[in-house]
Amino acid sequence: MEDSCSVSSPRRILSLSKKRRASVTFQDPDDKSSRFGHPGEHGPKPSEVYGFVGSITTVVATAIFLVWAYLPESWLHSIGIFYYPSRYWALAVPTYAMVTIVLALGFYLGLNFMSTPSPTSLNTIYDEFSREPTGFEPSMEGDDQPIEPISDIGIDRINHLMFNDVK
């Protein structure tokens, strides 16, 4: 016997949706307990907390980097900072990061060019999913005309449509 909740056809889906009654609920604006979401959902989501902590950490790290990179050594010594990396790294790390990103993008583009067939290859026109048009003769009974079967449009027809009507 088939389960009454199983859905196997569009008609069954419609019949199941008709069994449900539409209900509209309005929340009481004076009710403090239902102000934030559903009951049982309290506090922020972990992804929101991680995003907030990450953004604050980024701002603090950027401020520390800028103070280290641009303040003179005498000012750093006067506020009690005596141990810090060489100023060479203030230029080297961002430069290395930018060069690494540019090289990765270049490598990615090169891999895409290597895996793409040449423009003269027939693989750019035909592949294993190509469908040749079949002879389709629709019966012209009344105004109902069936849809033609799915097929690819030949390159000669595309060229004729695109380039022969140019004046």
Secondary structure, DSSP 8 states (H G I E B T S, - for coil): ---TT---SHHHHHHHHHHS--------TT-STTSSSSTT--S--HHHHHHHHHHHHHHHHHHHHHHHHHS-HHHHHHTT------THHHHHHHHHHHHHHHHHHHHHHHHHHHHS--TT-GGGT--TT------------TT-----------HHHHHHHHHTT--
